[in-house]
Amino acid sequence: MRIVLKLTGKVFEHKYSELLRSLASLIVDISKKHELAIVVGGGPIARSYIRMARSLNISEAWCDIIAIEVTRINAKMLIAMLNNYAYNEVPRNISEFLGAWSSGKIVVLGGLQPGQSTSAVAALVAEIVKADLLIYATDVDGIYDKDPKKYPNAKKKDTITLNELRKILSQRVEAGTYELIDPLAMIIIGRSKIKTIVLSAFKPKAIERAIVGEKVGTEIIP
């Protein structure tokens, strides 16, 4: 299969180093059987830079550019962990991505351009390579009817349509405030009919289970 994995930037915090090590090992194992591209987010480090930039009255466009550079540093970190299994450069645009993809190695990338979240990048990459599966590995184990971090009675959905998802998720698109999946990502998933699953990056086995077809996380129905 061709698989695109969007990995939350939260796993690049120092306190999750062992989790990241486990994820890297899992990614190598997956790449031995499947073609694989990884898109990583900026996480708390990117948001910290954005807060600093805003305090200095730096424009939103520049905030986005700064955050993109953080995602690329995270991508470099993962590439270094994957050793020779990964293409050793971080693509900065689609042309570079396609060149890297032709190498047959794992391709790891972060953001591409201002105003475009890494969630949207993952959907775009999945569309371009005609992926069989797009996985969003986040800090929650699926999509809930409301924010599970705020509401203890939130209920996880096994499946959800894009229309339902649009009603649940915020539409804000400022730098550093992208929600689980942003509007552009939903448009791409819808038009390409990409099989998409949202699950927890903090449960690496869930990624394996999703790939073999087990029910895990939340599947988005285009």
Kinemage of the C-alpha trace (Angstrom):
@kinemage 1
@onewidth
@group {chain A} dominant
@subgroup {mainchain}
@vectorlist {calphas} color= white
{ca met a 1} P 0.000 0.000 0.000
{ca arg a 2} L 0.884 3.637 -0.317
{ca ile a 3} L 0.487 5.287 3.076
{ca val a 4} L 0.763 8.894 4.224
{ca leu a 5} L 1.176 9.402 7.960
{ca lys a 6} L 0.616 12.827 9.497
{ca leu a 7} L 2.439 12.882 12.827
{ca thr a 8} L 1.596 15.449 15.483
{ca gly a 9} L 4.450 17.771 16.418
{ca lys a 10} L 3.723 17.093 20.079
{ca val a 11} L 5.771 13.890 19.963
{ca phe a 12} L 8.899 15.987 19.339
{ca glu a 13} L 8.883 17.312 22.896
{ca his a 14} L 11.849 16.049 24.930
{ca lys a 15} L 9.596 14.282 27.435
{ca tyr a 16} L 8.317 12.028 24.633
{ca ser a 17} L 11.718 10.942 23.348
{ca glu a 18} L 11.050 7.255 24.044
{ca leu a 19} L 7.703 7.463 22.270
{ca leu a 20} L 9.424 9.041 19.276
{ca arg a 21} L 11.989 6.257 19.311
{ca ser a 22} L 9.159 3.696 19.242
{ca leu a 23} L 7.420 5.525 16.415
{ca ala a 24} L 10.621 5.660 14.363
{ca ser a 25} L 11.105 1.913 14.788
{ca leu a 26} L 7.501 1.311 13.762
{ca ile a 27} L 7.887 3.545 10.706
{ca val a 28} L 10.909 1.537 9.559
{ca asp a 29} L 8.960 -1.710 9.951
{ca ile a 30} L 6.025 -0.321 7.974
{ca ser a 31} L 8.338 0.899 5.190
{ca lys a 32} L 9.580 -2.648 4.617
{ca lys a 33} L 6.115 -3.612 3.366
{ca his a 34} L 4.583 -0.349 2.164
{ca glu a 35} L 5.478 2.918 0.434
{ca leu a 36} L 5.457 5.629 3.080
{ca ala a 37} L 5.503 9.407 3.390
{ca ile a 38} L 5.499 11.181 6.751
{ca val a 39} L 4.311 14.749 7.347
{ca val a 40} L 5.234 16.171 10.753
{ca gly a 41} L 3.752 19.117 12.595
{ca gly a 42} L 5.461 21.862 14.559
{ca gly a 43} L 3.853 21.181 17.921
{ca pro a 44} L 4.453 23.239 21.070
{ca ile a 45} L 7.868 24.418 19.864
{ca ala a 46} L 6.321 26.092 16.808
{ca arg a 47} L 3.557 27.633 18.911
{ca ser a 48} L 6.154 29.035 21.311
{ca tyr a 49} L 7.920 30.774 18.423
{ca ile a 50} L 4.599 32.075 17.132
{ca arg a 51} L 3.724 33.567 20.522
{ca met a 52} L 7.106 35.279 20.626
{ca ala a 53} L 6.685 36.572 17.062
{ca arg a 54} L 3.245 37.989 17.803
{ca ser a 55} L 4.548 39.697 20.926
{ca leu a 56} L 7.025 41.440 18.611
{ca asn a 57} L 4.217 42.475 16.251
{ca ile a 58} L 5.476 40.215 13.473
{ca ser a 59} L 2.885 39.570 10.731
{ca glu a 60} L 0.835 36.378 10.516
{ca ala a 61} L 2.556 35.479 7.240
{ca trp a 62} L 5.931 35.589 8.972
{ca cys a 63} L 4.496 33.609 11.901
{ca asp a 64} L 3.545 30.909 9.412
{ca ile a 65} L 6.987 30.965 7.790
{ca ile a 66} L 8.684 30.600 11.184
{ca ala a 67} L 6.379 27.718 12.148
{ca ile a 68} L 7.117 25.963 8.849
{ca glu a 69} L 10.845 26.071 9.602
{ca val a 70} L 10.153 24.377 12.955
{ca thr a 71} L 8.241 21.575 11.214
{ca arg a 72} L 11.250 21.075 8.951
{ca ile a 73} L 13.568 20.806 11.951
{ca asn a 74} L 11.248 18.144 13.389
{ca ala a 75} L 11.356 16.382 10.028
{ca lys a 76} L 15.171 16.457 10.095
{ca met a 77} L 15.098 14.901 13.559
{ca leu a 78} L 12.970 12.020 12.334
{ca ile a 79} L 15.081 11.557 9.194
{ca ala a 80} L 18.183 11.263 11.382
{ca met a 81} L 16.456 8.575 13.464
{ca leu a 82} L 15.393 6.603 10.381
{ca asn a 83} L 18.969 6.429 9.062
{ca asn a 84} L 19.271 5.052 5.523
{ca tyr a 85} L 15.599 4.117 5.335
{ca ala a 86} L 14.677 7.769 4.795
{ca tyr a 87} L 15.425 10.215 2.006
{ca asn a 88} L 17.973 12.509 3.644
{ca glu a 89} L 16.525 15.897 2.648
{ca val a 90} L 13.292 17.605 3.697
{ca pro a 91} L 11.261 18.558 0.600
{ca arg a 92} L 10.297 22.240 0.578
{ca asn a 93} L 7.746 22.057 -2.226
{ca ile a 94} L 5.792 19.498 -4.235
{ca ser a 95} L 8.429 19.207 -6.974
{ca glu a 96} L 11.080 18.343 -4.390
{ca phe a 97} L 8.683 15.902 -2.757
{ca leu a 98} L 8.092 14.061 -6.027
{ca gly a 99} L 11.836 13.806 -6.604
{ca ala a 100} L 12.294 12.389 -3.124
{ca trp a 101} L 9.353 10.005 -3.547
{ca ser a 102} L 10.952 8.535 -6.670
{ca ser a 103} L 13.884 7.372 -4.503
{ca gly a 104} L 11.736 4.618 -3.020
{ca lys a 105} L 12.723 5.665 0.501
{ca ile a 106} L 10.587 7.059 3.297
{ca val a 107} L 10.003 10.743 2.615
{ca val a 108} L 9.638 13.023 5.634
{ca leu a 109} L 8.444 16.600 5.253
{ca gly a 110} L 6.939 19.417 7.265
{ca gly a 111} L 5.051 22.481 6.070
{ca leu a 112} L 5.259 23.784 2.527
{ca gln a 113} L 3.863 27.305 2.373
{ca pro a 114} L 2.221 29.977 4.555
{ca gly a 115} L -1.514 29.591 5.122
{ca gln a 116} L -1.368 25.826 4.641
{ca ser a 117} L -1.391 23.535 7.666
{ca thr a 118} L 0.581 20.305 7.827
{ca ser a 119} L -2.803 18.540 7.949
{ca ala a 120} L -3.498 19.987 4.503
{ca val a 121} L 0.012 19.073 3.331
{ca ala a 122} L -0.619 15.458 4.358
{ca ala a 123} L -3.901 15.363 2.432
{ca leu a 124} L -2.253 16.946 -0.618
{ca val a 125} L 0.632 14.474 -0.547
{ca ala a 126} L -1.840 11.597 -0.198
{ca glu a 127} L -3.758 12.883 -3.215
{ca ile a 128} L -0.621 13.309 -5.341
{ca val a 129} L 0.728 9.804 -4.703
{ca lys a 130} L -2.771 8.268 -4.849
{ca ala a 131} L -2.370 6.904 -1.352
{ca asp a 132} L -4.424 3.941 -0.215
{ca leu a 133} L -4.508 5.261 3.326
{ca leu a 134} L -4.048 8.601 5.083
{ca ile a 135} L -3.484 8.433 8.839
{ca tyr a 136} L -3.642 11.429 11.144
{ca ala a 137} L -1.736 10.412 14.289
{ca thr a 138} L -2.730 13.076 16.810
{ca asp a 139} L -2.840 13.618 20.575
{ca val a 140} L -6.358 12.122 20.811
{ca asp a 141} L -7.540 8.639 19.893
{ca gly a 142} L -10.136 9.753 17.367
{ca ile a 143} L -12.712 12.421 16.630
{ca tyr a 144} L -15.203 13.291 19.345
{ca asp a 145} L -18.538 15.080 19.182
{ca lys a 146} L -16.883 17.850 21.238
{ca asp a 147} L -13.449 18.598 22.659
{ca pro a 148} L -12.606 15.662 24.971
{ca lys a 149} L -9.999 17.786 26.763
{ca lys a 150} L -12.721 20.181 27.903
{ca tyr a 151} L -15.752 17.920 28.162
{ca pro a 152} L -15.467 14.609 30.082
{ca asn a 153} L -18.738 13.410 28.529
{ca ala a 154} L -17.469 13.781 24.958
{ca lys a 155} L -18.170 10.703 22.828
{ca lys a 156} L -15.762 9.271 20.270
{ca lys a 157} L -17.116 8.473 16.825
{ca asp a 158} L -16.079 5.293 15.017
{ca thr a 159} L -16.913 6.926 11.676
{ca ile a 160} L -17.762 10.488 10.683
{ca thr a 161} L -18.757 12.191 7.447
{ca leu a 162} L -16.989 15.302 6.234
{ca asn a 163} L -20.169 17.310 6.735
{ca glu a 164} L -20.358 16.191 10.364
{ca leu a 165} L -16.662 16.935 10.792
{ca arg a 166} L -17.066 20.472 9.478
{ca lys a 167} L -19.706 21.148 12.123
{ca ile a 168} L -17.463 19.885 14.940
{ca leu a 169} L -14.130 21.428 14.059
{ca ser a 170} L -13.228 25.079 14.285
{ca gln a 171} L -12.650 26.958 11.038
{ca arg a 172} L -9.853 29.175 12.392
{ca val a 173} L -6.761 29.279 10.194
{ca glu a 174} L -4.339 31.573 12.027
{ca ala a 175} L -0.762 30.390 12.357
{ca gly a 176} L -0.416 27.900 15.187
{ca thr a 177} L -4.159 27.505 15.739
{ca tyr a 178} L -4.996 24.873 13.141
{ca glu a 179} L -7.456 22.341 14.431
{ca leu a 180} L -7.287 18.568 14.042
{ca ile a 181} L -8.007 18.754 10.313
{ca asp a 182} L -8.434 22.128 8.658
{ca pro a 183} L -10.916 23.116 5.910
{ca leu a 184} L -8.406 22.706 3.063
{ca ala a 185} L -7.509 19.190 4.212
{ca met a 186} L -11.197 18.289 4.274
{ca ile a 187} L -11.675 19.593 0.723
{ca ile a 188} L -8.784 17.462 -0.559
{ca ile a 189} L -9.955 14.349 1.310
{ca gly a 190} L -13.447 14.841 -0.079
{ca arg a 191} L -12.494 15.358 -3.712
{ca ser a 192} L -9.996 12.487 -3.755
{ca lys a 193} L -12.062 10.048 -1.677
{ca ile a 194} L -8.958 9.170 0.355
{ca lys a 195} L -9.469 6.597 3.090
{ca thr a 196} L -8.602 8.601 6.204
{ca ile a 197} L -8.272 7.525 9.813
{ca val a 198} L -7.661 9.700 12.870
{ca leu a 199} L -5.985 7.979 15.819
{ca ser a 200} L -3.534 8.565 18.657
{ca ala a 201} L 0.193 8.898 18.029
{ca phe a 202} L 0.630 8.054 21.683
{ca lys a 203} L -0.559 4.506 20.967
{ca pro a 204} L 1.812 3.363 18.197
{ca lys a 205} L 0.150 -0.044 17.924
{ca ala a 206} L -2.981 1.742 16.727
{ca ile a 207} L -1.111 2.740 13.563
{ca glu a 208} L -0.246 -0.894 12.855
{ca arg a 209} L -3.829 -1.943 13.468
{ca ala a 210} L -5.176 0.699 11.091
{ca ile a 211} L -2.853 -0.470 8.322
{ca val a 212} L -4.004 -4.089 8.569
{ca gly a 213} L -7.635 -2.996 8.441
{ca glu a 214} L -8.675 -3.253 12.068
{ca lys a 215} L -11.211 -0.763 13.397
{ca val a 216} L -9.303 1.843 15.351
{ca gly a 217} L -9.680 5.564 15.921
{ca thr a 218} L -12.196 7.349 13.692
{ca glu a 219} L -12.594 6.817 9.967
{ca ile a 220} L -13.586 9.875 7.941
{ca ile a 221} L -16.163 9.093 5.257
{ca pro a 222} L -15.634 11.431 2.237
